[in-house]
Amino acid sequence: MGMILEEFNSDDSFELPSTATYIINQNGVITAGYADVDQSKRMDPLDTIHAVQSLKSR
């Protein structure tokens, strides 16, 4: 892809970012979350909507 990880990360860790979705309530508590090292996988949009909607009922 033309990127040299050592230069991008400024070290030799070979770390890559991973995607994550967190639903956080007004008290700063994570009420739902999803993370996967496969960047093509994300939290299902309906699950995200339901998690946000559930905050209203609490």
Backbone as CSV, one residue per row, in Angstrom:
resi,resn,N_x,N_y,N_z,CA_x,CA_y,CA_z,C_x,C_y,C_z
1,MET,0.822,-1.192,0.000,0.000,0.000,0.000,0.868,1.258,0.000
2,GLY,2.171,1.085,-0.024,3.056,2.227,-0.102,3.384,2.859,1.238
3,MET,2.954,2.263,2.345,3.228,2.828,3.656,4.299,1.981,4.353
4,ILE,5.264,2.649,4.923,6.295,1.963,5.693,5.919,2.118,7.165
5,LEU,5.498,1.012,7.795,4.970,1.074,9.152,5.953,1.656,10.152
6,GLU,7.225,1.339,10.003,8.206,1.864,10.955,8.210,3.395,10.929
7,GLU,8.060,3.982,9.744,8.032,5.437,9.643,6.694,5.995,10.124
8,PHE,5.604,5.327,9.780,4.269,5.786,10.183,4.124,5.755,11.700
9,ASN,4.596,4.670,12.340,4.463,4.516,13.792,5.597,5.174,14.571
10,SER,6.645,5.562,13.878,7.846,6.126,14.519,8.528,5.122,15.446
11,ASP,8.312,3.838,15.201,9.008,2.780,15.942,8.899,1.492,15.128
12,ASP,9.361,0.388,15.688,9.310,-0.876,14.951,8.238,-1.817,15.513
13,SER,7.141,-1.256,16.011,6.099,-2.066,16.655,5.205,-2.813,15.666
14,PHE,5.144,-2.354,14.426,4.277,-2.954,13.413,2.819,-3.012,13.855
15,GLU,2.397,-2.052,14.685,1.011,-1.998,15.142,0.139,-1.343,14.082
16,LEU,-1.075,-1.841,13.982,-2.075,-1.265,13.097,-3.292,-0.874,13.931
17,PRO,-3.991,0.189,13.535,-5.198,0.551,14.284,-6.286,-0.489,14.075
18,SER,-7.137,-0.649,15.062,-8.287,-1.524,14.905,-9.548,-0.701,15.119
19,THR,-10.603,-1.090,14.467,-11.850,-0.346,14.578,-12.578,-0.722,15.858
20,ALA,-13.285,0.234,16.395,-14.079,-0.011,17.596,-15.229,0.984,17.637
21,THR,-16.317,0.540,18.218,-17.469,1.405,18.454,-17.829,1.271,19.924
22,TYR,-17.992,2.406,20.583,-18.402,2.413,21.986,-19.597,3.339,22.139
23,ILE,-20.587,2.884,22.884,-21.723,3.718,23.257,-21.491,4.067,24.722
24,ILE,-21.386,5.360,24.987,-21.030,5.835,26.323,-22.156,6.712,26.849
25,ASN,-22.626,6.409,28.058,-23.719,7.205,28.611,-23.190,8.526,29.174
26,GLN,-24.097,9.350,29.674,-23.708,10.674,30.146,-22.844,10.635,31.400
27,ASN,-22.773,9.492,32.060,-21.907,9.339,33.224,-20.525,8.818,32.847
28,GLY,-20.301,8.634,31.550,-19.012,8.158,31.073,-18.849,6.646,31.129
29,VAL,-19.947,5.933,31.305,-19.913,4.475,31.389,-20.183,3.891,30.003
30,ILE,-19.343,2.951,29.581,-19.561,2.267,28.312,-20.709,1.282,28.498
31,THR,-21.779,1.492,27.751,-22.952,0.627,27.879,-23.033,-0.408,26.762
32,ALA,-22.283,-0.208,25.692,-22.223,-1.174,24.600,-20.916,-0.936,23.856
33,GLY,-20.399,-1.992,23.275,-19.163,-1.826,22.535,-18.915,-2.969,21.578
34,TYR,-18.079,-2.672,20.604,-17.701,-3.678,19.630,-16.310,-3.333,19.133
35,ALA,-15.442,-4.330,19.083,-14.096,-4.143,18.541,-13.693,-5.418,17.823
36,ASP,-12.940,-5.256,16.742,-12.470,-6.406,15.985,-11.181,-6.009,15.282
37,VAL,-10.218,-6.891,15.268,-8.959,-6.588,14.593,-9.115,-6.577,13.080
38,ASP,-10.182,-7.170,12.584,-10.480,-7.132,11.157,-11.184,-5.813,10.865
39,GLN,-10.489,-4.909,10.192,-11.025,-3.569,9.974,-12.254,-3.547,9.082
40,SER,-12.541,-4.641,8.403,-13.728,-4.680,7.556,-14.989,-5.021,8.348
41,LYS,-14.830,-5.401,9.607,-15.975,-5.743,10.450,-16.272,-4.579,11.390
42,ARG,-17.528,-4.212,11.451,-17.979,-3.098,12.298,-19.205,-3.524,13.084
43,MET,-19.516,-2.734,14.101,-20.743,-2.977,14.857,-21.922,-2.813,13.901
44,ASP,-22.865,-3.731,13.978,-24.041,-3.664,13.113,-24.773,-2.345,13.380
45,PRO,-25.122,-1.614,12.328,-25.794,-0.327,12.523,-27.069,-0.419,13.369
46,LEU,-27.840,-1.489,13.197,-29.053,-1.631,14.016,-28.711,-1.838,15.485
47,ASP,-27.641,-2.577,15.767,-27.200,-2.749,17.155,-26.780,-1.403,17.748
48,THR,-26.125,-0.585,16.950,-25.709,0.739,17.410,-26.935,1.591,17.737
49,ILE,-27.909,1.590,16.840,-29.134,2.368,17.060,-29.865,1.895,18.308
50,HIS,-29.984,0.591,18.468,-30.677,0.050,19.649,-29.936,0.411,20.932
51,ALA,-28.624,0.369,20.896,-27.831,0.715,22.084,-28.033,2.174,22.470
52,VAL,-28.079,3.051,21.472,-28.292,4.468,21.745,-29.723,4.692,22.255
53,GLN,-30.673,4.040,21.624,-32.064,4.180,22.058,-32.266,3.674,23.470
54,SER,-31.519,2.650,23.867,-31.677,2.110,25.225,-31.203,3.111,26.278
55,LEU,-30.365,4.046,25.896,-29.918,5.067,26.840,-31.081,5.969,27.264
56,LYS,-32.034,6.174,26.373,-33.177,7.027,26.661,-34.084,6.417,27.723
57,SER,-34.128,5.083,27.768,-35.039,4.415,28.706,-34.421,4.224,30.082
58,ARG,-33.190,4.617,30.253,-32.537,4.443,31.574,-32.644,5.675,32.420
